[in-house]
Amino acid sequence: MQNDWPGLDRYDRRILEVLSEDGRISIADLARRIGLSKSPTQTRLRRLETDGVITGYRALIDPIRLGLDHVAFVEVRLHDTREAALAAFNAAVAKIGEIEQVHLIAGKFDYLMKIRTRSMTEYRIVLAEKISTLPHVAGTSTYVAMQAVKEDAALAPIYP
């Protein structure tokens, strides 16, 4: 079996898959699911955490139940894309709570953002008062999501 994940064997990959589905699983149940005893499973889990493969654990919260059902994707174009400008933009964008994701893009625009708010009115205010005032922003284009078809936080299978 070929290992496309350097330093990870089939047990490590299985641990990651199981934890991505259920981060609260007990060590005993995790060990049973991957086919090892508790002690080596716990040792592997600690190593994956120490090595930074597992960066943390968190609760997945349903934003719809909190009234945050308005999702917009925003293309952002910068007027300056030198490293200092990108660093300034990155630092500023990290402080805006309504922005769920930000990706630097190779294409006709520079960044793609996922923004979640309660309404179009709230989004308009976030766009005008927060996003448009970020460092080096030259322009934006907004695309409003009508429905989330797939939002899967679980890791795709990483073993053959």
Backbone as a printed PyTorch tensor [residue, N CA C, xyz], in Angstrom:
tensor([[[  0.8460,  -1.1750,   0.0000],
         [  0.0000,   0.0000,   0.0000],
         [  0.8910,   1.2360,   0.0000]],

        [[  0.6480,   2.1420,  -0.9180],
         [  1.4190,   3.3680,  -1.0140],
         [  0.9150,   4.3800,   0.0120]],

        [[  1.8660,   5.0690,   0.6440],
         [  1.5080,   6.0830,   1.6340],
         [  1.7350,   7.4560,   1.0330]],

        [[  0.6410,   8.1480,   0.6900],
         [  0.7360,   9.4860,   0.1140],
         [  0.8600,  10.5620,   1.1860]],

        [[  0.8370,  10.1640,   2.4350],
         [  0.9310,  11.1030,   3.5530],
         [  2.2150,  10.7810,   4.3020]],

        [[  3.3130,  11.4750,   3.9960],
         [  4.6140,  11.1660,   4.5980],
         [  4.5500,  11.1420,   6.1260]],

        [[  5.1120,  10.1000,   6.7090],
         [  5.1560,   9.9800,   8.1540],
         [  3.8970,   9.4030,   8.7710]],

        [[  2.8760,   9.1370,   7.9710],
         [  1.6230,   8.5900,   8.4960],
         [  1.3800,   7.2090,   7.9120]],

        [[  1.1910,   6.2430,   8.7960],
         [  0.8560,   4.9080,   8.3090],
         [ -0.6660,   4.7290,   8.3150]],

        [[ -1.1210,   3.5200,   8.0250],
         [ -2.5620,   3.3080,   7.9020],
         [ -3.2990,   3.5360,   9.2170]],

        [[ -2.6620,   3.2670,  10.3540],
         [ -3.3160,   3.5160,  11.6390],
         [ -3.4550,   5.0160,  11.9020]],

        [[ -2.4050,   5.7660,  11.6090],
         [ -2.4780,   7.2240,  11.7770],
         [ -3.5740,   7.8130,  10.8930]],

        [[ -3.6150,   7.3740,   9.6520],
         [ -4.6320,   7.8880,   8.7350],
         [ -6.0360,   7.5320,   9.2120]],

        [[ -6.1850,   6.3410,   9.7510],
         [ -7.4900,   5.9190,  10.2670],
         [ -7.8820,   6.7440,  11.4960]],

        [[ -6.9120,   7.0410,  12.3660],
         [ -7.1820,   7.8920,  13.5340],
         [ -7.7130,   9.2400,  13.0630]],

        [[ -7.0580,   9.8250,  12.0760],
         [ -7.4830,  11.1290,  11.5700],
         [ -8.8910,  11.0690,  10.9830]],

        [[ -9.1710,  10.0200,  10.2580],
         [-10.5050,   9.9000,   9.6650],
         [-11.5830,   9.7700,  10.7400]],

        [[-11.3490,   8.9100,  11.7200],
         [-12.3380,   8.7080,  12.7810],
         [-12.5310,   9.9920,  13.5780]],

        [[-11.4430,  10.6640,  13.9360],
         [-11.5590,  11.9000,  14.7180],
         [-12.2270,  13.0220,  13.9340]],

        [[-12.0470,  13.0420,  12.6310],
         [-12.6970,  14.0900,  11.8430],
         [-14.2120,  13.8910,  11.8200]],

        [[-14.6480,  12.6640,  12.0500],
         [-16.0810,  12.3740,  12.1380],
         [-16.6190,  12.5460,  13.5520]],

        [[-15.7910,  12.2240,  14.5600],
         [-16.2250,  12.2900,  15.9570],
         [-15.0290,  12.6380,  16.8320]],

        [[-14.8310,  13.9140,  17.0860],
         [-13.7070,  14.3800,  17.8890],
         [-13.8390,  14.0790,  19.3680]],

        [[-15.0100,  13.6190,  19.8010],
         [-15.2310,  13.3210,  21.2140],
         [-15.1700,  11.8300,  21.5190]],

        [[-14.7720,  11.0340,  20.5600],
         [-14.7070,   9.5910,  20.7600],
         [-13.6920,   9.2720,  21.8630]],

        [[-14.0030,   8.2750,  22.6790],
         [-13.0810,   7.8780,  23.7490],
         [-11.8850,   7.1460,  23.1330]],

        [[-10.7930,   7.1190,  23.8830],
         [ -9.6050,   6.3960,  23.4230],
         [ -9.9450,   4.9240,  23.2150]],

        [[-10.7330,   4.3490,  24.1130],
         [-11.0980,   2.9270,  23.9890],
         [-11.8590,   2.6780,  22.6860]],

        [[-12.8270,   3.5390,  22.3920],
         [-13.6030,   3.3570,  21.1570],
         [-12.7560,   3.6380,  19.9240]],

        [[-11.8870,   4.6490,  20.0090],
         [-10.9870,   4.9490,  18.8930],
         [-10.0750,   3.7570,  18.6250]],

        [[ -9.5190,   3.1940,  19.6930],
         [ -8.6340,   2.0320,  19.5490],
         [ -9.3640,   0.8700,  18.8850]],

        [[-10.5970,   0.6280,  19.3320],
         [-11.3900,  -0.4510,  18.7360],
         [-11.6390,  -0.1980,  17.2590]],

        [[-11.9650,   1.0680,  16.9010],
         [-12.2830,   1.4070,  15.5030],
         [-11.0800,   1.2780,  14.5810]],

        [[ -9.8730,   1.5430,  15.1120],
         [ -8.6930,   1.4680,  14.2350],
         [ -7.9780,   0.1250,  14.3100]],

        [[ -8.3450,  -0.7110,  15.2930],
         [ -7.7660,  -2.0480,  15.3800],
         [ -6.4730,  -2.1350,  16.1660]],

        [[ -6.2840,  -1.2410,  17.1350],
         [ -5.1300,  -1.3040,  18.0280],
         [ -5.6270,  -1.2910,  19.4700]],

        [[ -4.7190,  -1.5660,  20.4040],
         [ -5.0830,  -1.4450,  21.8120],
         [ -4.9980,   0.0220,  22.2320]],

        [[ -5.4710,   0.3120,  23.4630],
         [ -5.5550,   1.7010,  23.9250],
         [ -4.1930,   2.3830,  23.9940]],

        [[ -3.1940,   1.7070,  24.5300],
         [ -1.9000,   2.3540,  24.7570],
         [ -1.2380,   2.8360,  23.4640]],

        [[ -1.0990,   1.9810,  22.4440],
         [ -0.5010,   2.4930,  21.2040],
         [ -1.3730,   3.5270,  20.4920]],

        [[ -2.6820,   3.4050,  20.6540],
         [ -3.5770,   4.4000,  20.0580],
         [ -3.3450,   5.7560,  20.7170]],

        [[ -3.2610,   5.7760,  22.0360],
         [ -3.0320,   7.0310,  22.7550],
         [ -1.6700,   7.6190,  22.4150]],

        [[ -0.6590,   6.7820,  22.2760],
         [  0.6780,   7.2460,  21.8960],
         [  0.6580,   7.8760,  20.5090]],

        [[ -0.0170,   7.2330,  19.5790],
         [ -0.1270,   7.7740,  18.2230],
         [ -0.9020,   9.0900,  18.2230]],

        [[ -1.9770,   9.1580,  18.9950],
         [ -2.7800,  10.3740,  19.0670],
         [ -1.9400,  11.5300,  19.6120]],

        [[ -1.1980,  11.2920,  20.6830],
         [ -0.3260,  12.3420,  21.2400],
         [  0.7090,  12.7980,  20.2230]],

        [[  1.2950,  11.8510,  19.4790],
         [  2.2900,  12.2110,  18.4580],
         [  1.6630,  13.0570,  17.3660]],

        [[  0.4700,  12.7080,  16.9170],
         [ -0.2140,  13.4880,  15.8860],
         [ -0.5030,  14.9040,  16.3820]],

        [[ -0.8290,  15.0330,  17.6660],
         [ -1.0540,  16.3650,  18.2480],
         [  0.2570,  17.1310,  18.3730]],

        [[  1.2890,  16.4940,  18.8950],
         [  2.5970,  17.1370,  19.0790],
         [  3.2100,  17.5550,  17.7510]],

        [[  3.0470,  16.7270,  16.7360],
         [  3.6010,  17.0280,  15.4090],
         [  2.7910,  18.0800,  14.6560]],

        [[  1.6540,  18.4940,  15.2110],
         [  0.8480,  19.5280,  14.5730],
         [ -0.0680,  19.0190,  13.4800]],

        [[ -0.1930,  17.6990,  13.3390],
         [ -1.1380,  17.1500,  12.3610],
         [ -2.5580,  17.4030,  12.8650]],

        [[ -2.7770,  17.1620,  14.1480],
         [ -4.0410,  17.5110,  14.8000],
         [ -3.7950,  18.8340,  15.5040]],

        [[ -4.5220,  19.8560,  15.0990],
         [ -4.2700,  21.1980,  15.6360],
         [ -5.2290,  21.5960,  16.7450]],

        [[ -6.2510,  20.7940,  17.0070],
         [ -7.1790,  21.1090,  18.0840],
         [ -8.4850,  20.3820,  17.9110]],

        [[ -9.3840,  20.6180,  18.8450],
         [-10.7100,  20.0030,  18.8440],
         [-11.7150,  21.1170,  19.0940]],

        [[-12.8710,  21.0140,  18.4870],
         [-13.8860,  22.0370,  18.6900],
         [-15.2660,  21.4630,  18.4180]],

        [[-16.2590,  22.1780,  18.9240],
         [-17.6460,  21.7990,  18.6670],
         [-18.0620,  22.3830,  17.3190]],

        [[-18.8090,  21.6200,  16.5550],
         [-19.3770,  22.1160,  15.3120],
         [-20.7640,  22.6560,  15.6390]],

        [[-20.9630,  23.9190,  15.3910],
         [-22.1960,  24.6010,  15.7630],
         [-23.0060,  24.8770,  14.5050]],

        [[-24.2950,  24.6320,  14.5760],
         [-25.1740,  24.8740,  13.4420],
         [-25.5030,  26.3620,  13.3730]],

        [[-24.9200,  27.0900,  12.4250],
         [-25.1660,  28.5350,  12.3570],
         [-26.6150,  28.8830,  12.0240]],

        [[-27.3100,  28.0030,  11.3430],
         [-28.7110,  28.2540,  10.9940],
         [-29.5540,  28.3630,  12.2660]],

        [[-29.2970,  27.4960,  13.2220],
         [-30.0460,  27.5230,  14.4850],
         [-29.7570,  28.7870,  15.2910]],

        [[-28.6570,  29.4630,  14.9640],
         [-28.3230,  30.7210,  15.6320],
         [-28.7940,  31.9260,  14.8290]],

        [[-29.5320,  31.6550,  13.7510],
         [-30.0470,  32.7490,  12.9260],
         [-29.0390,  33.3040,  11.9370]],

        [[-27.9250,  32.6260,  11.7520],
         [-26.8830,  33.0880,  10.8290],
         [-27.0100,  32.3510,   9.5000]],

        [[-28.1230,  32.5740,   8.8150],
         [-28.3970,  31.8060,   7.6090],
         [-28.1210,  32.5600,   6.3150]],

        [[-27.5890,  33.7610,   6.4020],
         [-27.2290,  34.5050,   5.1890],
         [-25.7420,  34.3040,   4.9150]],

        [[-25.4340,  33.6670,   3.7880],
         [-24.0510,  33.3890,   3.4170],
         [-23.7410,  34.1020,   2.1150]],

        [[-22.6400,  34.8230,   2.1270],
         [-22.1840,  35.5040,   0.9160],
         [-20.7270,  35.1430,   0.6820]],

        [[-20.3880,  34.9870,  -0.5780],
         [-18.9960,  34.8060,  -0.9820],
         [-18.5750,  36.0970,  -1.6610]],

        [[-17.4200,  36.5760,  -1.2710],
         [-16.9660,  37.8720,  -1.7720],
         [-15.6000,  37.7310,  -2.4090]],

        [[-15.5240,  38.1570,  -3.6660],
         [-14.2290,  38.2840,  -4.3270],
         [-13.6720,  39.6480,  -3.9600]],

        [[-12.4140,  39.6810,  -3.5700],
         [-11.7750,  40.9430,  -3.2020],
         [-10.5700,  41.1550,  -4.1060]],

        [[-10.5220,  42.3370,  -4.7050],
         [ -9.3740,  42.7310,  -5.5120],
         [ -8.6070,  43.8020,  -4.7380]],

        [[ -7.2980,  43.6480,  -4.6720],
         [ -6.4540,  44.6320,  -4.0060],
         [ -5.7650,  45.5050,  -5.0350]],

        [[ -5.4590,  46.7270,  -4.6790],
         [ -4.7080,  47.5960,  -5.5990],
         [ -3.2110,  47.4270,  -5.4080]],

        [[ -2.7930,  46.6730,  -4.3940],
         [ -1.3770,  46.4130,  -4.1420],
         [ -1.2570,  44.9730,  -3.6490]],

        [[ -0.4510,  44.1610,  -4.3190],
         [ -0.3120,  42.7650,  -3.9130],
         [  1.1230,  42.4110,  -3.5270]],

        [[  1.8860,  43.4150,  -3.1600],
         [  3.2140,  43.1240,  -2.6310],
         [  3.0650,  42.4910,  -1.2470]],

        [[  4.1100,  41.8230,  -0.7840],
         [  4.0340,  41.0730,   0.4680],
         [  3.5650,  41.9160,   1.6530]],

        [[  4.0390,  43.1400,   1.7730],
         [  3.6240,  43.9960,   2.8950],
         [  2.1260,  44.2930,   2.8330]],

        [[  1.6010,  44.5090,   1.6430],
         [  0.1700,  44.7780,   1.4830],
         [ -0.6510,  43.5420,   1.8320]],

        [[ -0.2000,  42.3740,   1.3660],
         [ -0.9030,  41.1300,   1.6980],
         [ -0.8850,  40.8830,   3.1990]],

        [[  0.2520,  41.1190,   3.8370],
         [  0.3590,  40.9190,   5.2820],
         [ -0.5800,  41.8630,   6.0340]],

        [[ -0.6610,  43.1080,   5.6100],
         [ -1.5600,  44.0770,   6.2590],
         [ -3.0120,  43.6510,   6.0910]],

        [[ -3.3680,  43.2250,   4.8920],
         [ -4.7330,  42.7600,   4.6320],
         [ -5.0370,  41.5390,   5.4920]],

        [[ -4.1280,  40.5620,   5.5030],
         [ -4.3380,  39.3230,   6.2640],
         [ -4.5410,  39.6090,   7.7500]],

        [[ -3.7420,  40.4940,   8.3040],
         [ -3.8590,  40.8180,   9.7270],
         [ -5.1950,  41.4900,  10.0230]],

        [[ -5.6250,  42.3780,   9.1560],
         [ -6.8760,  43.0990,   9.3790],
         [ -8.0910,  42.1930,   9.1990]],

        [[ -8.0680,  41.3380,   8.2030],
         [ -9.2220,  40.4830,   7.9180],
         [ -9.4330,  39.4490,   9.0340]],

        [[ -8.3650,  39.0590,   9.7030],
         [ -8.4640,  38.0710,  10.7770],
         [ -9.2840,  38.5890,  11.9550]],

        [[ -9.4670,  39.8830,  12.0470],
         [-10.1870,  40.4990,  13.1740],
         [-11.6900,  40.6420,  12.9450]],

        [[-12.1680,  40.2690,  11.7760],
         [-13.5870,  40.4510,  11.4560],
         [-14.3280,  39.1420,  11.6870]],

        [[-15.1590,  39.1280,  12.7110],
         [-15.8430,  37.9030,  13.1320],
         [-16.8120,  37.3250,  12.1270]],

        [[-17.4320,  38.1490,  11.3170],
         [-18.4180,  37.6540,  10.3570],
         [-17.7760,  36.8790,   9.2080]],

        [[-16.4750,  37.0250,   9.0430],
         [-15.7790,  36.3240,   7.9570],
         [-15.3830,  34.9380,   8.4580]],

        [[-15.9770,  33.9040,   7.8500],
         [-15.6890,  32.5230,   8.2360],
         [-14.4100,  31.9950,   7.6000]],

        [[-14.1880,  32.3400,   6.3470],
         [-13.0290,  31.8190,   5.6270],
         [-12.4860,  32.8980,   4.7130]],

        [[-11.1740,  32.8670,   4.5240],
         [-10.5130,  33.7700,   3.5830],
         [ -9.4270,  32.9690,   2.8820]],

        [[ -9.4220,  33.0370,   1.5680],
         [ -8.4310,  32.3040,   0.7830],
         [ -7.7640,  33.2520,  -0.1980]],

        [[ -6.4400,  33.2290,  -0.2450],
         [ -5.6890,  33.9460,  -1.2690],
         [ -5.8120,  33.1290,  -2.5510]],

        [[ -6.2020,  33.7720,  -3.6310],
         [ -6.5550,  33.0810,  -4.8690],
         [ -5.6120,  33.4910,  -5.9960]],

        [[ -5.2820,  32.5360,  -6.8510],
         [ -4.5690,  32.8400,  -8.0920],
         [ -5.6360,  32.9500,  -9.1750]],

        [[ -5.8880,  34.1510,  -9.6440],
         [ -6.9430,  34.3330, -10.6430],
         [ -7.2050,  35.7970, -10.9030]],

        [[ -8.4320,  36.1210, -11.2910],
         [ -8.8010,  37.4940, -11.6480],
         [ -9.0310,  38.3780, -10.4290]],

        [[ -9.0710,  37.7980,  -9.2580],
         [ -9.1950,  38.5610,  -8.0200],
         [ -8.1700,  37.9930,  -7.0480]],

        [[ -8.0320,  38.6190,  -5.8990],
         [ -6.9550,  38.2480,  -4.9870],
         [ -7.3860,  37.3590,  -3.8280]],

        [[ -8.5620,  37.6150,  -3.2770],
         [ -9.0510,  36.8430,  -2.1350],
         [-10.4920,  36.4180,  -2.3650]],

        [[-10.8430,  35.2770,  -1.7990],
         [-12.2280,  34.8270,  -1.7550],
         [-12.5980,  34.6440,  -0.2900]],

        [[-13.6910,  35.2830,   0.1180],
         [-14.1440,  35.2350,   1.5010],
         [-15.5120,  34.5740,   1.5900]],

        [[-15.7440,  33.8860,   2.6960],
         [-17.0760,  33.3810,   3.0300],
         [-17.5280,  34.1660,   4.2480]],

        [[-18.6620,  34.8460,   4.1060],
         [-19.1610,  35.7140,   5.1640],
         [-20.5390,  35.2360,   5.5810]],

        [[-20.7550,  35.1600,   6.8890],
         [-22.0300,  34.6810,   7.4110],
         [-22.6180,  35.7540,   8.3170]],

        [[-23.8670,  36.1360,   8.0020],
         [-24.5890,  37.1340,   8.7930],
         [-26.0330,  36.6900,   8.9750]],

        [[-26.8120,  37.5150,   9.6550],
         [-28.2210,  37.2010,   9.8990],
         [-29.1220,  37.6020,   8.7350]],

        [[-28.6750,  38.5810,   7.9590],
         [-29.5550,  39.0940,   6.9030],
         [-28.7450,  39.8380,   5.8510]],

        [[-29.4000,  40.1530,   4.7540],
         [-28.7830,  40.9580,   3.7050],
         [-28.4400,  42.3410,   4.2400]],

        [[-29.3060,  42.8980,   5.0700],
         [-29.0440,  44.2170,   5.6480],
         [-27.7730,  44.1830,   6.5020]],

        [[-27.6510,  43.1770,   7.3250],
         [-26.4460,  43.0470,   8.1560],
         [-25.2120,  42.8370,   7.2790]],

        [[-25.3380,  42.0130,   6.2420],
         [-24.2120,  41.8030,   5.3220],
         [-23.7890,  43.1170,   4.6740]],

        [[-24.7500,  43.9160,   4.2260],
         [-24.4470,  45.1950,   3.5770],
         [-23.6260,  46.0880,   4.4980]],

        [[-23.9540,  46.0910,   5.7740],
         [-23.2100,  46.8940,   6.7420],
         [-21.7910,  46.3420,   6.9230]],

        [[-21.6600,  45.0190,   7.0120],
         [-20.3350,  44.4030,   7.1320],
         [-19.4890,  44.7470,   5.9090]],

        [[-20.0890,  44.6670,   4.7340],
         [-19.3660,  44.9870,   3.5030],
         [-18.9140,  46.4460,   3.4970]],

        [[-19.8230,  47.3460,   3.8110],
         [-19.5170,  48.7800,   3.7360],
         [-18.5670,  49.2390,   4.8290]],

        [[-18.7740,  48.7640,   6.0500],
         [-18.0250,  49.3040,   7.1750],
         [-16.7980,  48.4990,   7.5650]],

        [[-16.7270,  47.2550,   7.1340],
         [-15.5930,  46.4210,   7.5360],
         [-14.7520,  45.9780,   6.3370]],

        [[-15.3710,  45.2890,   5.3830],
         [-14.6070,  44.7270,   4.2700],
         [-14.0610,  45.8130,   3.3530]],

        [[-14.8930,  46.7520,   2.9880],
         [-14.4470,  47.8060,   2.0620],
         [-13.3850,  48.7070,   2.6610]],

        [[-13.2650,  48.7210,   3.9780],
         [-12.2620,  49.5690,   4.6270],
         [-10.9720,  48.8220,   4.9510]],

        [[-10.8830,  47.5520,   4.5710],
         [ -9.6550,  46.7930,   4.8060],
         [ -8.5080,  47.3980,   3.9910]],

        [[ -7.2850,  47.2340,   4.4510],
         [ -6.1360,  47.8060,   3.7350],
         [ -6.0380,  47.3090,   2.2940]],

        [[ -5.8280,  48.2390,   1.3850],
         [ -5.5060,  47.9710,  -0.0270],
         [ -6.6620,  47.4160,  -0.8570]],

        [[ -7.9010,  47.4520,  -0.3620],
         [ -9.0430,  46.9470,  -1.1280],
         [ -9.3470,  47.9040,  -2.2730]],

        [[ -9.3500,  47.3540,  -3.4890],
         [ -9.6840,  48.1450,  -4.6750],
         [-11.1340,  47.9230,  -5.0920]],

        [[-11.6740,  46.7320,  -4.8170],
         [-13.0540,  46.4490,  -5.1960],
         [-13.4770,  45.0720,  -4.7300]],

        [[-14.7910,  44.8540,  -4.7280],
         [-15.3500,  43.5720,  -4.3070],
         [-16.4880,  43.1660,  -5.2470]],

        [[-16.7530,  41.8820,  -5.2880],
         [-17.9290,  41.3370,  -5.9640],
         [-18.5410,  40.3180,  -5.0310]],

        [[-19.8540,  40.3960,  -4.8520],
         [-20.5560,  39.5310,  -3.9010],
         [-21.4200,  38.5150,  -4.6250]],

        [[-21.4270,  37.2950,  -4.1090],
         [-22.2910,  36.2170,  -4.5890],
         [-23.0070,  35.6600,  -3.3750]],

        [[-24.3280,  35.7160,  -3.3780],
         [-25.1150,  35.2480,  -2.2440],
         [-25.4950,  33.7860,  -2.4600]],

        [[-25.2300,  32.9750,  -1.4360],
         [-25.5750,  31.5530,  -1.4990],
         [-27.0610,  31.3820,  -1.2110]],

        [[-27.7230,  30.5960,  -2.0370],
         [-29.1370,  30.3230,  -1.8120],
         [-29.3320,  29.1140,  -0.9170]],

        [[-28.4090,  28.1410,  -0.9960],
         [-28.5250,  26.9150,  -0.2120],
         [-27.1530,  26.2800,  -0.1090]],

        [[-26.8180,  25.7520,   1.0540],
         [-25.5930,  24.9740,   1.2160],
         [-25.9120,  23.5330,   0.8200]],

        [[-25.2760,  23.0670,  -0.2120],
         [-25.5090,  21.7060,  -0.6820],
         [-24.6130,  20.7280,   0.0640]],

        [[-23.3770,  21.1630,   0.3580],
         [-22.4340,  20.3140,   1.0940],
         [-21.5160,  21.2020,   1.9060]],

        [[-21.5560,  21.0480,   3.2010],
         [-20.6220,  21.7020,   4.1010],
         [-20.1480,  20.6310,   5.0670]],

        [[-19.0890,  19.9670,   4.7050],
         [-18.6330,  18.8090,   5.4440],
         [-17.3150,  19.1320,   6.1360]],

        [[-17.3370,  19.1220,   7.4440],
         [-16.1200,  19.3960,   8.1850],
         [-15.2610,  18.1460,   8.3390]],

        [[-15.8200,  16.9770,   8.0710],
         [-15.0610,  15.7400,   8.2130],
         [-14.0200,  15.6300,   7.1070]],

        [[-12.9040,  15.0530,   7.4660],
         [-11.8150,  14.8390,   6.5180],
         [-12.2390,  13.7770,   5.5220]],

        [[-11.9810,  14.0430,   4.2540],
         [-12.2650,  13.0270,   3.2310],
         [-11.4010,  11.7970,   3.5220]],

        [[-11.8410,  10.6370,   3.1550],
         [-11.0190,   9.4410,   3.4120],
         [ -9.5920,   9.6370,   2.9040]],

        [[ -8.6290,   9.3420,   3.7740],
         [ -7.2410,   9.5990,   3.4260],
         [ -6.4340,   8.3070,   3.3550]],

        [[ -7.1180,   7.2190,   3.1760],
         [ -6.4090,   5.9710,   3.0060],
         [ -7.1060,   5.1600,   1.9240]],

        [[ -6.3100,   4.3370,   1.2440],
         [ -6.9110,   3.5490,   0.1620],
         [ -7.9300,   2.5440,   0.6460]]])
